Amino acid sequence: MTANWFTAKRGLAISIALSGSGFGGAILSPIVSSLIVSVGWRSAFLVLAAVCMVAALPITAYSFRTKPSEIGLKPLGENPGDPSVSTAGDKDEHTAPEVSVGWSRIKKSPAFWLLVVAFLFMGLVNGAILPNQVTNMTSVTVNGAKIVTGGHDPMWAGTVLSAYMVTVVIAKISLGAIYDRFGLRFGNILGSVACIIACVALCFPTTDLGPIVAAVSFGIGTCMGTITPTIAASKQFGMADLGKVTGTITSLEMVGGTVGAIVSGVLFDATGSFASTWIVCLACSVVMLVFLLASEPIAAKLRAAGCEVEEFDDALRITRTGELKPLKLKTMPHPGFPTDMQPLMTALLTLAKGTSIVTEGIWENRFRYVDELIHMGANIQVDGQVAVIEGVKELHPAPLRATDLRAGAAMVMAALAANGVSEVDETIHIERGYENIVEKLQALGADIRRVEIPANAVSRAI
């Protein structure tokens, strides 16, 4: 929900919102502990439930709104010229506006499932470390036998745990700002490396330095489990289906947490030590980092064209959200990119900023229509089955000819994008495949009309 309210400084906003749990834990934990000692755990948790009901629920019900549009506002930073918002130094300060990919494409994307698996491993690490970090520093009694794991005094272990809690609060606020300023990749590396360092330090519980380093490092790394899913999902896939994306990620992360807790217990029972658990967590942290880094460039391909795609039961809505971006594509048999869409995409890419490369992998001589686009000012070089397109700022109106069905549709699209009046001849090719194309485009607001030329006028012209 917080992500809906912020375009600028979104990472920092999410971090501040989620840091509340850290503050709450630091304040309420000793109070609840005292209540448990005084009146028992059942009464203590009834008091805690009453506090939540009286204090938290009314505030939530009264003030929380899912989107700023519900009260006539816009997300902070949506207007680039807003003088009240400073984005100086932000990694994404000069990037194009966000592009929403659409759930139908996201759920089929390897980038999404790499992200899901990465946080499944994050859950495994959290589930194994969180319930065992104090025991790792002290000792545990199993079947009446005391097993010394770290050998430290419980009071000393409590102090280290307090340092961990303080680190969590600071890290939750800082990590979002780090994502804003240095980008998703840097933040993912930082959090994952912190988890790796924590796992190594946990292997030395009998030393003083090991538990302290582990507490501070894990205090940073564990925040990825709460902060990163929303930030990574919004940056990689956009805002349109953020709830579905983050819901899937966090659900699998919780599954990982459950598995991690069980696996840590089984390994301890089998070995009498936590060392094997920390080695497994170390491996999970490395895999998590690899998957997080792999998911980012794959997700970027989904947003490459600079358009938002929404899928309905019997329709698509495609919205240009900023300047068009160059692409490299090759037509291939299903499920590859369809050859029938190649002329339309080529026409689109004539206006993309940068160099695009379109390779026709199905039919020969499929670029005959390119000369028509060049008449409009397009910069296209064709070499056999490859077209290299240098984007131009605008297309100019020109008399055009529909050489075939798909090329004719591309000419219509190019003419609509040009600044002026263009005429497309031999439209019989177009209308045998696109029924009522003129009327449908008019319904979308296009300035287009069909003009019948008498046959005798054509004869006289010849």
C-alpha positions as CSV (number, residue, x, y, z in Angstrom):
1,M,0.0,0.0,0.0
2,T,2.8,2.4,0.9
3,A,4.3,1.9,-2.6
4,N,1.1,3.3,-4.1
5,W,1.7,6.7,-2.4
6,F,5.2,7.2,-3.5
7,T,6.9,7.5,-6.9
8,A,9.9,9.4,-5.6
9,K,11.7,8.0,-2.5
10,R,9.6,4.9,-2.5
11,G,12.3,2.7,-1.0
12,L,12.8,5.1,1.9
13,A,9.0,5.4,2.5
14,I,8.6,1.6,2.6
15,S,11.5,1.3,5.0
16,I,10.2,3.8,7.4
17,A,6.7,2.2,7.4
18,L,8.1,-1.3,8.0
19,S,10.5,0.0,10.7
20,G,7.5,0.4,12.9
21,S,7.6,-3.4,13.7
22,G,11.2,-2.9,14.9
23,F,10.3,-0.1,17.2
24,G,7.3,-2.0,18.4
25,G,9.4,-5.0,19.1
26,A,11.9,-3.0,21.0
27,I,9.3,-1.2,23.1
28,L,6.7,-4.0,23.7
29,S,9.0,-7.0,24.1
30,P,10.2,-6.1,27.6
31,I,6.7,-5.1,28.6
32,V,5.2,-8.3,27.4
33,S,8.0,-10.3,29.0
34,S,7.3,-8.6,32.4
35,L,3.6,-9.3,32.0
36,I,4.2,-13.0,31.2
37,V,6.2,-13.3,34.4
38,S,3.6,-11.5,36.4
39,V,0.3,-12.8,35.1
40,G,1.1,-15.6,32.7
41,W,1.4,-15.8,28.9
42,R,-2.4,-16.1,28.3
43,S,-3.3,-12.9,30.2
44,A,-0.3,-11.1,28.8
45,F,-1.3,-11.8,25.2
46,L,-4.9,-10.8,25.9
47,V,-3.6,-7.5,27.2
48,L,-1.5,-7.1,24.0
49,A,-4.6,-7.9,21.8
50,A,-6.6,-5.3,23.7
51,V,-3.9,-2.7,23.1
52,C,-3.9,-3.4,19.4
53,M,-7.7,-3.3,19.2
54,V,-7.9,0.1,21.1
55,A,-4.8,1.8,19.7
56,A,-4.0,0.4,16.3
57,L,-7.4,-0.5,14.7
58,P,-9.1,2.9,15.0
59,I,-6.0,4.7,13.5
60,T,-5.9,2.2,10.6
61,A,-9.6,2.4,9.9
62,Y,-9.7,6.1,10.0
63,S,-6.5,7.2,8.2
64,F,-5.4,4.4,5.8
65,R,-6.2,4.7,2.1
66,T,-5.0,2.2,-0.5
67,K,-4.3,4.9,-3.1
68,P,-3.9,8.7,-3.0
69,S,-6.5,9.0,-5.7
70,E,-9.2,8.0,-3.2
71,I,-8.9,11.4,-1.6
72,G,-8.0,13.4,-4.7
73,L,-4.2,13.3,-4.4
74,K,-1.4,12.0,-6.6
75,P,1.6,9.9,-5.5
76,L,4.6,11.9,-4.2
77,G,6.9,12.6,-7.1
78,E,4.5,11.7,-9.9
79,N,4.9,15.2,-11.3
80,P,8.6,15.5,-12.4
81,G,8.6,19.2,-12.0
82,D,7.3,19.2,-8.4
83,P,9.7,21.5,-6.5
84,S,8.7,20.0,-3.1
85,V,10.4,16.7,-4.1
86,S,14.1,16.4,-4.3
87,T,15.5,13.3,-6.1
88,A,19.1,14.5,-6.3
89,G,21.5,11.7,-6.1
90,D,18.8,9.0,-6.6
91,K,19.9,6.1,-8.9
92,D,16.6,6.3,-10.8
93,E,16.5,10.1,-11.1
94,H,16.9,10.3,-14.8
95,T,15.2,7.0,-15.8
96,A,12.1,6.7,-17.9
97,P,8.7,6.5,-16.1
98,E,7.8,3.2,-14.6
99,V,6.3,0.6,-16.8
100,S,3.8,-2.0,-15.5
101,V,4.2,-5.3,-17.2
102,G,0.9,-7.0,-16.4
103,W,0.2,-10.1,-14.3
104,S,-0.4,-12.4,-17.3
105,R,3.2,-11.7,-18.5
106,I,4.8,-11.6,-15.1
107,K,3.6,-15.0,-14.0
108,K,5.1,-16.6,-17.1
109,S,8.4,-14.8,-16.8
110,P,11.6,-16.5,-15.5
111,A,12.5,-13.2,-13.8
112,F,9.5,-13.5,-11.6
113,W,10.2,-17.1,-10.6
114,L,13.8,-16.3,-10.0
115,L,12.7,-13.6,-7.6
116,V,10.2,-16.0,-5.9
117,V,12.9,-18.7,-5.4
118,A,15.4,-16.1,-4.1
119,F,13.0,-15.1,-1.4
120,L,12.1,-18.7,-0.6
121,F,15.8,-19.1,0.3
122,M,15.7,-15.8,2.2
123,G,12.8,-17.4,4.2
124,L,14.9,-20.5,4.8
125,V,17.7,-18.4,6.2
126,N,15.4,-16.3,8.4
127,G,13.6,-19.4,9.7
128,A,16.8,-21.1,10.7
129,I,18.6,-18.2,12.3
130,L,15.8,-16.2,14.1
131,P,14.7,-18.9,16.6
132,N,18.3,-20.2,17.2
133,Q,20.5,-17.2,17.5
134,V,20.3,-16.9,21.3
135,T,20.7,-20.7,21.8
136,N,23.7,-20.6,19.5
137,M,25.4,-18.2,21.9
138,T,24.5,-20.0,25.2
139,S,23.4,-23.6,25.7
140,V,20.4,-25.9,25.3
141,T,19.0,-28.8,27.3
142,V,17.8,-31.8,25.3
143,N,16.3,-34.8,27.1
144,G,17.8,-33.7,30.4
145,A,21.3,-33.3,29.0
146,K,22.8,-29.8,28.7
147,I,24.5,-29.1,25.4
148,V,26.9,-26.1,25.4
149,T,26.7,-24.4,22.0
150,G,28.4,-21.1,22.7
151,G,28.9,-21.1,26.4
152,H,28.1,-17.4,26.9
153,D,26.1,-16.0,29.8
154,P,22.4,-15.4,29.0
155,M,22.7,-11.8,30.0
156,W,25.6,-11.3,27.6
157,A,23.5,-13.0,24.9
158,G,20.6,-10.7,25.7
159,T,22.8,-7.7,25.2
160,V,23.9,-9.0,21.8
161,L,20.3,-9.6,20.9
162,S,19.5,-6.0,21.8
163,A,22.3,-4.9,19.4
164,Y,20.6,-7.0,16.8
165,M,17.2,-5.4,17.3
166,V,18.8,-1.9,17.2
167,T,20.5,-2.9,13.9
168,V,17.2,-4.1,12.5
169,V,15.5,-0.7,13.2
170,I,18.4,1.3,11.6
171,A,18.8,-1.1,8.7
172,K,15.0,-1.1,7.9
173,I,15.1,2.7,7.5
174,S,18.5,2.8,5.7
175,L,18.0,-0.1,3.3
176,G,15.1,1.6,1.5
177,A,17.2,4.8,1.1
178,I,20.1,2.7,-0.2
179,Y,17.8,1.2,-2.9
180,D,16.7,4.7,-3.9
181,R,20.1,6.1,-4.1
182,F,22.3,3.3,-5.4
183,G,19.7,1.1,-7.2
184,L,18.2,-2.4,-6.8
185,R,21.4,-4.4,-7.7
186,F,23.6,-2.6,-5.1
187,G,20.9,-3.1,-2.4
188,N,20.5,-6.8,-3.2
189,I,24.2,-7.4,-3.1
190,L,24.6,-5.5,0.2
191,G,21.7,-7.5,1.9
192,S,22.9,-10.8,0.6
193,V,26.5,-10.3,1.5
194,A,25.4,-9.3,5.0
195,C,23.5,-12.7,5.3
196,I,26.6,-14.5,4.0
197,I,28.8,-12.8,6.6
198,A,26.3,-13.6,9.4
199,C,26.3,-17.3,8.5
200,V,30.1,-17.4,8.6
201,A,30.2,-15.6,12.0
202,L,27.5,-17.9,13.5
203,C,29.9,-20.8,13.0
204,F,32.1,-19.3,15.8
205,P,29.7,-19.0,18.7
206,T,32.3,-19.6,21.4
207,T,34.1,-16.4,20.6
208,D,33.0,-12.9,21.5
209,L,33.4,-11.5,18.0
210,G,31.5,-14.2,16.2
211,P,28.1,-13.6,17.8
212,I,28.5,-9.8,17.6
213,V,29.4,-9.8,13.9
214,A,26.5,-12.2,13.3
215,A,24.0,-10.0,15.1
216,V,24.9,-6.9,13.3
217,S,25.3,-8.5,9.9
218,F,22.0,-10.5,10.2
219,G,20.3,-7.4,11.5
220,I,21.1,-5.9,8.1
221,G,20.5,-9.0,6.0
222,T,17.2,-10.1,7.5
223,C,15.6,-6.7,6.5
224,M,15.6,-7.9,2.9
225,G,12.8,-10.3,3.8
226,T,10.5,-7.4,4.6
227,I,11.8,-4.4,2.6
228,T,13.0,-5.9,-0.6
229,P,10.0,-7.8,-2.0
230,T,7.9,-4.7,-2.5
231,I,10.8,-2.6,-3.8
232,A,12.1,-5.3,-6.2
233,A,8.6,-6.1,-7.5
234,S,7.7,-2.4,-8.1
235,K,11.0,-1.6,-9.8
236,Q,11.1,-4.8,-12.0
237,F,7.5,-5.2,-12.9
238,G,5.7,-1.9,-12.1
239,M,2.8,-1.0,-9.9
240,A,-0.3,-2.4,-11.7
241,D,-0.2,-5.9,-10.1
242,L,2.1,-5.2,-7.2
243,G,-0.3,-6.9,-4.7
244,K,-0.3,-10.2,-6.6
245,V,3.5,-10.2,-7.2
246,T,4.5,-9.3,-3.6
247,G,1.8,-11.6,-2.2
248,T,3.2,-14.6,-4.1
249,I,6.7,-13.7,-3.1
250,T,6.0,-13.3,0.6
251,S,3.8,-16.4,0.7
252,L,6.7,-18.5,-0.6
253,E,9.1,-16.7,1.7
254,M,6.9,-17.7,4.7
255,V,7.0,-21.3,3.4
256,G,10.7,-21.0,3.4
257,G,10.7,-19.7,7.0
258,T,8.7,-22.7,8.1
259,V,11.0,-25.2,6.3
260,G,14.1,-23.4,7.7
261,A,12.9,-23.7,11.3
262,I,12.1,-27.4,10.8
263,V,15.4,-28.2,9.0
264,S,17.5,-26.4,11.7
265,G,15.8,-28.5,14.4
266,V,16.4,-31.7,12.6
267,L,20.0,-30.9,11.9
268,F,20.6,-30.0,15.5
269,D,19.0,-33.2,16.8
270,A,21.2,-35.2,14.4
271,T,24.5,-33.5,15.1
272,G,24.2,-31.8,18.5
273,S,25.5,-28.6,16.9
274,F,24.2,-25.7,14.8
275,A,27.3,-25.7,12.5
276,S,25.6,-27.7,9.8
277,T,22.6,-25.4,9.9
278,W,24.8,-22.3,9.4
279,I,26.5,-24.0,6.4
280,V,23.1,-24.7,4.8
281,C,22.2,-21.1,5.5
282,L,25.4,-19.9,3.9
283,A,24.6,-21.9,0.7
284,C,21.1,-20.5,0.7
285,S,22.4,-17.0,1.0
286,V,24.7,-17.5,-2.0
287,V,21.9,-19.0,-4.1
288,M,19.6,-16.1,-3.1
289,L,22.2,-13.5,-4.3
290,V,22.7,-15.3,-7.6
291,F,18.9,-15.5,-8.3
292,L,18.3,-11.9,-7.3
293,L,21.1,-10.7,-9.7
294,A,19.8,-13.0,-12.5
295,S,16.2,-11.8,-12.2
296,E,16.9,-8.1,-12.8
297,P,18.1,-8.1,-16.4
298,I,15.4,-10.6,-17.5
299,A,12.7,-8.4,-16.0
300,A,14.2,-5.4,-17.8
301,K,13.3,-7.1,-21.1
302,L,9.6,-7.1,-20.2
303,R,9.7,-3.4,-19.8
304,A,12.0,-2.8,-22.8
305,A,9.5,-1.3,-25.2
306,G,8.3,1.4,-22.8
307,C,4.7,0.4,-22.9
308,E,2.2,-0.9,-20.3
309,V,0.3,-4.0,-21.4
310,E,-3.0,-4.9,-19.6
311,E,-4.7,-8.2,-20.5
312,F,-8.5,-8.7,-20.3
313,D,-10.7,-11.7,-21.2
314,D,-11.1,-10.7,-24.8
315,A,-8.9,-7.6,-25.2
316,L,-5.6,-5.9,-24.6
317,R,-4.9,-2.3,-23.6
318,I,-1.5,-1.0,-24.5
319,T,-0.4,2.3,-23.1
320,R,2.7,4.3,-24.0
321,T,4.1,5.4,-20.7
322,G,7.2,7.4,-21.8
323,E,9.6,7.6,-24.7
324,L,9.8,4.3,-26.7
325,K,12.9,2.2,-26.2
326,P,14.9,0.3,-28.7
327,L,14.6,-3.5,-29.0
328,K,16.4,-6.5,-30.5
329,L,13.9,-9.1,-31.7
330,K,13.8,-12.1,-34.1
331,T,10.7,-13.6,-35.5
332,M,10.4,-17.4,-34.8
333,P,7.8,-20.1,-34.9
334,H,5.4,-20.3,-32.0
335,P,5.9,-19.5,-29.1
336,G,8.6,-17.1,-30.5
337,F,7.9,-13.6,-31.7
338,P,5.3,-13.8,-34.6
339,T,6.3,-12.9,-38.1
340,D,2.9,-11.2,-38.7
341,M,3.8,-8.6,-36.0
342,Q,7.2,-7.8,-37.5
343,P,6.1,-5.0,-39.8
344,L,4.0,-3.3,-37.0
345,M,6.9,-3.5,-34.6
346,T,9.3,-2.2,-37.2
347,A,7.1,0.8,-37.7
348,L,6.9,1.3,-34.0
349,L,10.7,1.2,-33.5
350,T,11.2,3.9,-36.1
351,L,10.3,6.3,-33.3
352,A,12.2,4.5,-30.5
353,K,15.2,6.4,-29.0
354,G,18.3,4.4,-30.1
355,T,19.2,1.5,-32.4
356,S,16.9,-1.4,-32.8
357,I,17.6,-4.6,-34.7
358,V,14.8,-6.7,-36.2
359,T,15.7,-10.1,-37.7
360,E,13.2,-12.0,-39.9
361,G,13.6,-15.7,-39.1
362,I,10.6,-17.1,-41.0
363,W,10.1,-15.6,-44.5
364,E,12.4,-14.1,-47.1
365,N,11.8,-10.7,-48.6
366,R,9.6,-9.6,-45.7
367,F,11.1,-6.1,-45.6
368,R,9.8,-4.8,-48.9
369,Y,7.6,-2.3,-47.1
370,V,10.6,-0.6,-45.5
371,D,11.0,1.8,-48.5
372,E,7.6,3.3,-47.6
373,L,8.7,4.0,-44.1
374,I,11.9,5.6,-45.4
375,H,9.8,7.9,-47.5
376,M,8.3,9.1,-44.2
377,G,11.8,9.9,-42.8
378,A,12.5,6.6,-41.1
379,N,16.2,5.6,-40.8
380,I,16.3,1.9,-41.7
381,Q,19.1,-0.2,-43.2
382,V,18.2,-3.6,-44.5
383,D,20.8,-6.4,-45.0
384,G,19.1,-9.6,-46.1
385,Q,16.9,-10.8,-43.3
386,V,18.1,-8.1,-40.8
387,A,16.8,-4.5,-40.5
388,V,18.8,-2.0,-38.4
389,I,16.6,0.9,-37.3
390,E,17.9,4.2,-35.9
391,G,15.0,5.9,-34.2
392,V,14.0,9.4,-35.4
393,K,12.1,12.1,-33.5
394,E,9.1,12.1,-35.9
395,L,7.8,10.7,-39.1
396,H,6.6,12.9,-41.9
397,P,3.4,12.4,-44.0
398,A,3.8,10.8,-47.4
399,P,1.8,8.9,-50.0
400,L,2.1,5.2,-49.1
401,R,1.4,1.9,-50.7
402,A,0.2,-1.3,-48.9
403,T,2.4,-4.0,-50.3
404,D,0.6,-6.7,-48.4
405,L,-1.7,-7.3,-45.5
406,R,0.7,-6.9,-42.5
407,A,2.8,-4.2,-44.2
408,G,-0.4,-2.3,-45.0
409,A,-1.4,-2.3,-41.4
410,A,2.0,-1.0,-40.5
411,M,1.6,1.8,-43.0
412,V,-1.6,2.8,-41.4
413,M,0.0,2.9,-37.9
414,A,3.0,4.9,-39.3
415,A,0.6,7.4,-40.9
416,L,-1.3,7.9,-37.7
417,A,2.0,8.6,-35.9
418,A,3.2,11.1,-38.5
419,N,2.5,14.8,-38.1
420,G,0.3,15.6,-41.1
421,V,-1.9,13.9,-43.7
422,S,-0.8,10.7,-45.3
423,E,-2.6,8.6,-48.0
424,V,-2.4,4.8,-48.0
425,D,-3.1,3.2,-51.4
426,E,-4.1,-0.4,-52.3
427,T,-6.0,-0.8,-49.0
428,I,-7.7,-3.9,-50.4
429,H,-4.7,-5.8,-48.9
430,I,-5.4,-4.4,-45.4
431,E,-9.2,-4.9,-45.4
432,R,-9.1,-8.5,-46.3
433,G,-7.4,-9.2,-43.0
434,Y,-8.5,-6.3,-40.7
435,E,-12.3,-6.0,-40.9
436,N,-13.7,-2.5,-40.4
437,I,-10.2,-1.2,-39.5
438,V,-11.1,2.4,-40.2
439,E,-14.2,2.3,-38.0
440,K,-12.3,0.6,-35.1
441,L,-9.5,3.1,-35.2
442,Q,-11.9,6.0,-35.3
443,A,-13.5,4.5,-32.2
444,L,-10.1,4.8,-30.5
445,G,-9.9,8.5,-31.5
446,A,-7.8,8.2,-34.6
447,D,-8.2,10.9,-37.3
448,I,-8.7,8.5,-40.3
449,R,-11.2,8.1,-43.1
450,R,-11.7,5.9,-46.1
451,V,-11.8,7.7,-49.5
452,E,-13.2,5.8,-52.5
453,I,-11.5,6.7,-55.8
454,P,-13.6,6.1,-58.9
455,A,-12.1,3.6,-61.4
456,N,-12.4,6.1,-64.3
457,A,-10.4,8.6,-62.3
458,V,-7.6,6.1,-61.9
459,S,-7.8,5.3,-65.7
460,R,-7.4,9.0,-66.5
461,A,-4.5,9.3,-64.2
462,I,-2.8,6.4,-65.9
